[in-house]
Amino acid sequence: MRMRLNINQPGHRRALAPALGLALASLVSRPAAAQIPVPPGAATAAPAAAPTPFAPPPPVSAPAPTPFAPPPPPANAPAPGPVVDLPPERDMPVTALPRETPIENALGRESALTGTAVGGYGELTLNAPSNGPAVVDLRRFVLFVGHNFTDRIRFYSEVEVEHAVASSEDAGEVEIEQAYLDGLVSRWVNLRAGLILMPVGIINIYHEPPTFNGVDRPLVDTLIIPSTWREPGLGIFGELATGLSYQLYLVNGFNANGFTAEAAVADGHQEGMLAAARDFGAVGRLSYEPMLATVFGASGYYATSGNSLRSTVGSVPVGMFELDARTRYQGFTARAEFAMLFIGDTAALNTALQANEPTTSLPVAKRSQGGYLEAGYDLMRLIAPSIDHSVTLFGRYDYANTQASVVAPRVADQTLIRHIITAGLVYRPIPHIALKGDYRRHWFGAGPGYNELAAALAWMF
């Protein structure tokens, strides 16, 4: 309800005089640009003589503001609210605590973490293959802890619990996925040391479940790139030019005793757990973002691998090369990745493993490879474009071959050539929460294929 006072009536004038006196005292102390205009017509009945100290100011042409409305902002004032700039390698929800290998935070693209902060992510999954029993699993529950000692020295860590229960009789594990210190020097070069993620591929760097489509990670990111892959190391990172960033680290090597035909080097990463330190190597990555939310990446790795068979095998060399790309435009998203893994001296390694560990899956291939193509579209852009929720319909083709090249006289195991076609939906009420549903068709280089249904509840904060 709006109430109008007639200042020509003596009773109204007496009631209004104290309030107008206070308003005038306030206006005198303000700059002219901040003064609040008086509604037009409020002073039309005032005498022609000079105004008294309690008379209202002359009428103005501006429309009447709502009572208690703030003064209008200057013409060059910035828009209200935070301005979000999507930095390189950052196609994921914004959280209080910076995420994996946060180059962009060190380079000043986000506000620095103050003091100590806690975050996390997790996922509850259901997998129902047609050739086996259905399984529900709290696949992972992860907590992040980060701390800024100063504006140039920070710490970042990640503790993970897999499969809900960890004990000597259960399949679960408790492990440290990251624990490193950063020394921030400049935009071009910064220092990092500790237990760090290997900057290879997309998922190994950004593996929070709400950030990717599908219940399971692509095959190439589990069998060729053994995510989540981390090793003790130290090195540098920074931005060479706008949109062109790099990482380069000296890191600990694999343990070749864990190499297999089925999973290549996946069971050989040492993860900083009483790791053999005699063998080491280097890993590097270049990322280029030519336009917002379109990123191209290339990664390389080379190191020697320690083992308990050194007298007959020596240090086994391992190399990896990877290319990836991803883009997002309005409701459309797409990703692609391809990686090749090379293992040297596999003839001697297979002979030694067969003699010393006869249950090992053999032969270890001298070359493994894999990749995937994925495209999706947010259906809410068509159904209800004004709503912030998203429902992404996507399709993906996965390929991984851990027997791409085997040294004679050994023969490649054709059942380890894997293909998957996935079609699914991902509902995100907010970017930090995802409800996923998939249908998959698995087939192999030899042997029968099978179908699978999968679902997941995923979160991050």
Secondary structure as GFF3:
##gff-version 3
##sequence-region A 1 461
A	DSSP	alpha_helix	10	29	.	.	.	ID=ss1
A	DSSP	three_ten_helix	32	34	.	.	.	ID=ss2
A	DSSP	alpha_helix	103	106	.	.	.	ID=ss3
A	DSSP	beta_strand	116	129	.	.	.	ID=ss4
A	DSSP	beta_strand	135	148	.	.	.	ID=ss5
A	DSSP	beta_strand	153	162	.	.	.	ID=ss6
A	DSSP	beta_strand	173	183	.	.	.	ID=ss7
A	DSSP	beta_strand	190	197	.	.	.	ID=ss8
A	DSSP	three_ten_helix	209	211	.	.	.	ID=ss9
A	DSSP	pi_helix	220	224	.	.	.	ID=ss10
A	DSSP	beta_strand	230	241	.	.	.	ID=ss11
A	DSSP	beta_strand	244	252	.	.	.	ID=ss12
A	DSSP	three_ten_helix	256	258	.	.	.	ID=ss13
A	DSSP	three_ten_helix	266	268	.	.	.	ID=ss14
A	DSSP	beta_strand	280	291	.	.	.	ID=ss15
A	DSSP	beta_strand	294	305	.	.	.	ID=ss16
A	DSSP	alpha_helix	310	313	.	.	.	ID=ss17
A	DSSP	beta_strand	316	329	.	.	.	ID=ss18
A	DSSP	beta_strand	332	343	.	.	.	ID=ss19
A	DSSP	alpha_helix	346	356	.	.	.	ID=ss20
A	DSSP	beta_strand	367	378	.	.	.	ID=ss21
A	DSSP	alpha_helix	380	383	.	.	.	ID=ss22
A	DSSP	beta_strand	390	405	.	.	.	ID=ss23
A	DSSP	three_ten_helix	414	416	.	.	.	ID=ss24
A	DSSP	beta_strand	417	430	.	.	.	ID=ss25
A	DSSP	beta_strand	433	444	.	.	.	ID=ss26
A	DSSP	beta_strand	450	460	.	.	.	ID=ss27
###
